[in-house]
Amino acid sequence: VPAIKLTVREGDGALNNIRSAKAKEPVVVVTDAADRPVAGAQVTFLLPDLGASAVFPASGTTMLVTTGPD
């Protein structure tokens, strides 16, 4: 299995206020052992069971995305 690395580029620790029209979307980068972006990797975002939370539009508390070429 090749080594991969997940890096949070934007949104780590972000606080989104529902009264504000601006939301900070999480952005992650998946790279291989040579730090090249990995296209086609599946990343699952999972919201916490307790504390401040949110709802993903399609599925509620989890969201599965596939990385692009960058």
A tleap script that builds the chain and sets N, CA, C and O, in Angstrom:
source leaprc.protein.ff14SB
mol = sequence {
  NVAL PRO ALA ILE LYS LEU THR VAL ARG GLU
  GLY ASP GLY ALA LEU ASN ASN ILE ARG SER
  ALA LYS ALA LYS GLU PRO VAL VAL VAL VAL
  THR ASP ALA ALA ASP ARG PRO VAL ALA GLY
  ALA GLN VAL THR PHE LEU LEU PRO ASP LEU
  GLY ALA SER ALA VAL PHE PRO ALA SER GLY
  THR THR MET LEU VAL THR THR GLY PRO CASP
}
set mol.1.N position { 0.847 -1.179 0.000 }
set mol.1.CA position { 0.000 0.000 0.000 }
set mol.1.C position { 0.887 1.234 0.000 }
set mol.1.O position { 1.705 1.399 0.905 }
set mol.2.N position { 0.745 2.103 -0.989 }
set mol.2.CA position { 1.567 3.311 -1.017 }
set mol.2.C position { 1.199 4.272 0.111 }
set mol.2.O position { 0.040 4.350 0.519 }
set mol.3.N position { 2.187 4.996 0.604 }
set mol.3.CA position { 1.951 5.967 1.674 }
set mol.3.C position { 1.229 7.186 1.122 }
set mol.3.O position { 1.576 7.702 0.060 }
set mol.4.N position { 0.220 7.638 1.857 }
set mol.4.CA position { -0.471 8.869 1.488 }
set mol.4.C position { -0.517 9.777 2.702 }
set mol.4.O position { -0.410 9.329 3.843 }
set mol.5.N position { -0.680 11.072 2.429 }
set mol.5.CA position { -0.732 12.056 3.499 }
set mol.5.C position { -1.933 12.961 3.256 }
set mol.5.O position { -2.173 13.392 2.129 }
set mol.6.N position { -2.680 13.245 4.304 }
set mol.6.CA position { -3.825 14.136 4.234 }
set mol.6.C position { -3.462 15.411 4.977 }
set mol.6.O position { -3.098 15.361 6.152 }
set mol.7.N position { -3.559 16.562 4.301 }
set mol.7.CA position { -3.225 17.849 4.892 }
set mol.7.C position { -4.432 18.762 4.813 }
set mol.7.O position { -5.038 18.901 3.751 }
set mol.8.N position { -4.787 19.384 5.924 }
set mol.8.CA position { -5.879 20.354 5.927 }
set mol.8.C position { -5.307 21.678 5.443 }
set mol.8.O position { -4.428 22.254 6.084 }
set mol.9.N position { -5.805 22.155 4.313 }
set mol.9.CA position { -5.311 23.415 3.745 }
set mol.9.C position { -6.144 24.598 4.239 }
set mol.9.O position { -5.598 25.671 4.492 }
set mol.10.N position { -7.459 24.413 4.378 }
set mol.10.CA position { -8.346 25.474 4.858 }
set mol.10.C position { -9.442 24.866 5.716 }
set mol.10.O position { -9.878 23.739 5.484 }
set mol.11.N position { -9.877 25.621 6.703 }
set mol.11.CA position { -11.030 25.227 7.485 }
set mol.11.C position { -10.753 24.536 8.794 }
set mol.11.O position { -11.694 24.262 9.539 }
set mol.12.N position { -9.498 24.237 9.118 }
set mol.12.CA position { -9.185 23.567 10.379 }
set mol.12.C position { -9.539 24.505 11.534 }
set mol.12.O position { -8.992 25.603 11.641 }
set mol.13.N position { -10.444 24.071 12.381 }
set mol.13.CA position { -10.852 24.891 13.526 }
set mol.13.C position { -11.786 26.033 13.160 }
set mol.13.O position { -12.031 26.913 13.986 }
set mol.14.N position { -12.311 26.040 11.944 }
set mol.14.CA position { -13.188 27.130 11.513 }
set mol.14.C position { -14.482 27.142 12.305 }
set mol.14.O position { -15.020 26.093 12.659 }
set mol.15.N position { -14.975 28.341 12.578 }
set mol.15.CA position { -16.264 28.524 13.219 }
set mol.15.C position { -17.166 29.237 12.229 }
set mol.15.O position { -16.859 30.347 11.794 }
set mol.16.N position { -18.269 28.613 11.872 }
set mol.16.CA position { -19.210 29.204 10.932 }
set mol.16.C position { -20.456 29.646 11.684 }
set mol.16.O position { -21.074 28.860 12.402 }
set mol.17.N position { -20.812 30.900 11.514 }
set mol.17.CA position { -21.969 31.477 12.180 }
set mol.17.C position { -23.146 31.448 11.224 }
set mol.17.O position { -23.049 31.981 10.119 }
set mol.18.N position { -24.268 30.834 11.623 }
set mol.18.CA position { -25.418 30.734 10.726 }
set mol.18.C position { -26.038 32.091 10.419 }
set mol.18.O position { -26.791 32.222 9.454 }
set mol.19.N position { -25.734 33.089 11.219 }
set mol.19.CA position { -26.257 34.438 10.955 }
set mol.19.C position { -25.452 35.161 9.881 }
set mol.19.O position { -25.868 36.204 9.377 }
set mol.20.N position { -24.326 34.612 9.548 }
set mol.20.CA position { -23.455 35.200 8.536 }
set mol.20.C position { -23.626 34.440 7.222 }
set mol.20.O position { -23.836 33.227 7.218 }
set mol.21.N position { -23.536 35.153 6.128 }
set mol.21.CA position { -23.676 34.514 4.814 }
set mol.21.C position { -22.403 33.779 4.406 }
set mol.21.O position { -22.410 33.031 3.428 }
set mol.22.N position { -21.324 33.980 5.135 }
set mol.22.CA position { -20.043 33.365 4.773 }
set mol.22.C position { -19.801 32.106 5.585 }
set mol.22.O position { -19.951 32.095 6.807 }
set mol.23.N position { -19.424 31.052 4.889 }
set mol.23.CA position { -19.061 29.801 5.558 }
set mol.23.C position { -17.674 29.393 5.081 }
set mol.23.O position { -17.316 29.622 3.926 }
set mol.24.N position { -16.912 28.799 5.954 }
set mol.24.CA position { -15.564 28.339 5.612 }
set mol.24.C position { -15.629 26.865 5.291 }
set mol.24.O position { -15.827 26.040 6.182 }
set mol.25.N position { -15.464 26.525 4.024 }
set mol.25.CA position { -15.501 25.125 3.613 }
set mol.25.C position { -14.151 24.468 3.892 }
set mol.25.O position { -13.106 25.086 3.692 }
set mol.26.N position { -14.172 23.228 4.350 }
set mol.26.CA position { -12.904 22.536 4.560 }
set mol.26.C position { -12.251 22.187 3.227 }
set mol.26.O position { -12.923 21.771 2.282 }
set mol.27.N position { -10.951 22.359 3.166 }
set mol.27.CA position { -10.175 21.996 1.976 }
set mol.27.C position { -9.023 21.114 2.447 }
set mol.27.O position { -8.212 21.523 3.278 }
set mol.28.N position { -8.962 19.911 1.910 }
set mol.28.CA position { -7.864 19.007 2.249 }
set mol.28.C position { -7.125 18.615 0.979 }
set mol.28.O position { -7.685 18.631 -0.117 }
set mol.29.N position { -5.859 18.264 1.150 }
set mol.29.CA position { -5.034 17.820 0.034 }
set mol.29.C position { -4.504 16.432 0.374 }
set mol.29.O position { -3.963 16.211 1.457 }
set mol.30.N position { -4.665 15.505 -0.556 }
set mol.30.CA position { -4.147 14.151 -0.387 }
set mol.30.C position { -2.933 14.026 -1.303 }
set mol.30.O position { -3.030 14.242 -2.511 }
set mol.31.N position { -1.779 13.672 -0.711 }
set mol.31.CA position { -0.548 13.552 -1.490 }
set mol.31.C position { 0.078 12.171 -1.273 }
set mol.31.O position { -0.192 11.486 -0.286 }
set mol.32.N position { 0.920 11.797 -2.228 }
set mol.32.CA position { 1.614 10.512 -2.119 }
set mol.32.C position { 2.943 10.701 -1.390 }
set mol.32.O position { 3.220 11.785 -0.875 }
set mol.33.N position { 3.751 9.670 -1.345 }
set mol.33.CA position { 5.034 9.712 -0.630 }
set mol.33.C position { 5.986 10.755 -1.195 }
set mol.33.O position { 6.885 11.214 -0.490 }
set mol.34.N position { 5.801 11.142 -2.466 }
set mol.34.CA position { 6.646 12.160 -3.095 }
set mol.34.C position { 5.983 13.543 -3.055 }
set mol.34.O position { 6.406 14.455 -3.766 }
set mol.35.N position { 4.942 13.697 -2.220 }
set mol.35.CA position { 4.198 14.962 -2.080 }
set mol.35.C position { 3.496 15.417 -3.352 }
set mol.35.O position { 3.284 16.613 -3.551 }
set mol.36.N position { 3.136 14.471 -4.214 }
set mol.36.CA position { 2.344 14.797 -5.409 }
set mol.36.C position { 0.872 14.582 -5.091 }
set mol.36.O position { 0.534 13.625 -4.395 }
set mol.37.N position { -0.026 15.459 -5.588 }
set mol.37.CA position { -1.461 15.274 -5.350 }
set mol.37.C position { -1.940 13.923 -5.885 }
set mol.37.O position { -1.487 13.462 -6.933 }
set mol.38.N position { -2.865 13.296 -5.148 }
set mol.38.CA position { -3.437 12.012 -5.541 }
set mol.38.C position { -4.856 12.250 -6.047 }
set mol.38.O position { -5.735 12.625 -5.271 }
set mol.39.N position { -5.081 12.039 -7.329 }
set mol.39.CA position { -6.422 12.168 -7.901 }
set mol.39.C position { -7.193 10.876 -7.674 }
set mol.39.O position { -6.624 9.786 -7.742 }
set mol.40.N position { -8.484 11.000 -7.406 }
set mol.40.CA position { -9.333 9.820 -7.257 }
set mol.40.C position { -9.358 9.205 -5.870 }
set mol.40.O position { -9.968 8.153 -5.676 }
set mol.41.N position { -8.706 9.839 -4.897 }
set mol.41.CA position { -8.751 9.329 -3.521 }
set mol.41.C position { -10.099 9.695 -2.902 }
set mol.41.O position { -10.608 10.792 -3.128 }
set mol.42.N position { -10.669 8.793 -2.131 }
set mol.42.CA position { -11.932 9.077 -1.457 }
set mol.42.C position { -11.657 9.530 -0.027 }
set mol.42.O position { -10.919 8.883 0.716 }
set mol.43.N position { -12.274 10.665 0.344 }
set mol.43.CA position { -12.108 11.248 1.671 }
set mol.43.C position { -13.489 11.358 2.298 }
set mol.43.O position { -14.425 11.855 1.672 }
set mol.44.N position { -13.614 10.891 3.535 }
set mol.44.CA position { -14.883 10.979 4.248 }
set mol.44.C position { -14.783 12.052 5.321 }
set mol.44.O position { -13.886 12.021 6.162 }
set mol.45.N position { -15.709 12.999 5.284 }
set mol.45.CA position { -15.832 14.013 6.324 }
set mol.45.C position { -16.918 13.541 7.280 }
set mol.45.O position { -18.001 13.151 6.845 }
set mol.46.N position { -16.639 13.573 8.569 }
set mol.46.CA position { -17.556 13.089 9.590 }
set mol.46.C position { -17.762 14.183 10.631 }
set mol.46.O position { -16.803 14.687 11.214 }
set mol.47.N position { -19.014 14.542 10.855 }
set mol.47.CA position { -19.325 15.559 11.860 }
set mol.47.C position { -19.372 14.927 13.242 }
set mol.47.O position { -19.683 13.743 13.368 }
set mol.48.N position { -19.064 15.706 14.287 }
set mol.48.CA position { -19.058 15.152 15.642 }
set mol.48.C position { -20.463 14.817 16.139 }
set mol.48.O position { -21.444 15.435 15.725 }
set mol.49.N position { -20.545 13.830 17.032 }
set mol.49.CA position { -21.820 13.466 17.651 }
set mol.49.C position { -22.226 14.459 18.732 }
set mol.49.O position { -23.416 14.681 18.957 }
set mol.50.N position { -21.251 15.053 19.398 }
set mol.50.CA position { -21.516 15.992 20.486 }
set mol.50.C position { -20.894 17.344 20.193 }
set mol.50.O position { -19.923 17.441 19.444 }
set mol.51.N position { -21.452 18.380 20.783 }
set mol.51.CA position { -20.921 19.727 20.622 }
set mol.51.C position { -21.460 20.388 19.372 }
set mol.51.O position { -22.420 19.920 18.760 }
set mol.52.N position { -20.828 21.475 19.012 }
set mol.52.CA position { -21.243 22.208 17.817 }
set mol.52.C position { -21.150 21.305 16.601 }
set mol.52.O position { -20.219 20.506 16.490 }
set mol.53.N position { -22.089 21.422 15.705 }
set mol.53.CA position { -22.096 20.531 14.557 }
set mol.53.C position { -22.728 21.221 13.361 }
set mol.53.O position { -22.848 22.446 13.325 }
set mol.54.N position { -23.127 20.429 12.393 }
set mol.54.CA position { -23.716 20.931 11.154 }
set mol.54.C position { -24.477 19.785 10.504 }
set mol.54.O position { -24.641 18.718 11.094 }
set mol.55.N position { -24.937 20.019 9.284 }
set mol.55.CA position { -25.603 18.977 8.507 }
set mol.55.C position { -25.094 19.086 7.080 }
set mol.55.O position { -25.143 20.163 6.485 }
set mol.56.N position { -24.607 17.983 6.525 }
set mol.56.CA position { -24.221 17.966 5.121 }
set mol.56.C position { -25.494 17.824 4.289 }
set mol.56.O position { -26.391 17.066 4.658 }
set mol.57.N position { -25.582 18.546 3.171 }
set mol.57.CA position { -26.822 18.567 2.385 }
set mol.57.C position { -27.344 17.197 1.951 }
set mol.57.O position { -28.543 16.941 2.067 }
set mol.58.N position { -26.494 16.327 1.464 }
set mol.58.CA position { -26.983 15.068 0.896 }
set mol.58.C position { -27.162 13.957 1.921 }
set mol.58.O position { -28.031 13.100 1.757 }
set mol.59.N position { -26.341 13.959 2.989 }
set mol.59.CA position { -26.333 12.769 3.834 }
set mol.59.C position { -26.475 13.007 5.325 }
set mol.59.O position { -26.566 12.039 6.080 }
set mol.60.N position { -26.497 14.225 5.776 }
set mol.60.CA position { -26.629 14.472 7.204 }
set mol.60.C position { -25.311 14.658 7.921 }
set mol.60.O position { -24.804 15.778 7.989 }
set mol.61.N position { -24.735 13.582 8.465 }
set mol.61.CA position { -23.540 13.724 9.296 }
set mol.61.C position { -22.242 13.259 8.656 }
set mol.61.O position { -21.173 13.460 9.233 }
set mol.62.N position { -22.302 12.644 7.481 }
set mol.62.CA position { -21.082 12.254 6.785 }
set mol.62.C position { -21.149 12.712 5.327 }
set mol.62.O position { -22.229 12.868 4.758 }
set mol.63.N position { -19.986 12.921 4.744 }
set mol.63.CA position { -19.928 13.285 3.341 }
set mol.63.C position { -18.689 12.634 2.731 }
set mol.63.O position { -17.582 12.790 3.246 }
set mol.64.N position { -18.878 11.910 1.638 }
set mol.64.CA position { -17.791 11.254 0.925 }
set mol.64.C position { -17.496 12.051 -0.340 }
set mol.64.O position { -18.393 12.311 -1.142 }
set mol.65.N position { -16.243 12.434 -0.513 }
set mol.65.CA position { -15.828 13.176 -1.705 }
set mol.65.C position { -14.645 12.470 -2.353 }
set mol.65.O position { -13.937 11.699 -1.706 }
set mol.66.N position { -14.444 12.736 -3.622 }
set mol.66.CA position { -13.312 12.179 -4.368 }
set mol.66.C position { -12.405 13.317 -4.783 }
set mol.66.O position { -12.869 14.323 -5.320 }
set mol.67.N position { -11.102 13.165 -4.536 }
set mol.67.CA position { -10.157 14.226 -4.859 }
set mol.67.C position { -10.003 14.409 -6.356 }
set mol.67.O position { -10.135 13.468 -7.138 }
set mol.68.N position { -9.720 15.649 -6.732 }
set mol.68.CA position { -9.434 15.979 -8.128 }
set mol.68.C position { -7.938 15.907 -8.378 }
set mol.68.O position { -7.190 15.410 -7.536 }
set mol.69.N position { -7.502 16.394 -9.517 }
set mol.69.CA position { -6.079 16.283 -9.877 }
set mol.69.C position { -5.161 17.176 -9.060 }
set mol.69.O position { -3.947 16.973 -9.061 }
set mol.70.N position { -5.721 18.169 -8.357 }
set mol.70.CA position { -4.874 19.068 -7.576 }
set mol.70.C position { -5.276 19.100 -6.125 }
set mol.70.O position { -4.661 19.810 -5.329 }
savepdb mol mol.pdb
quit
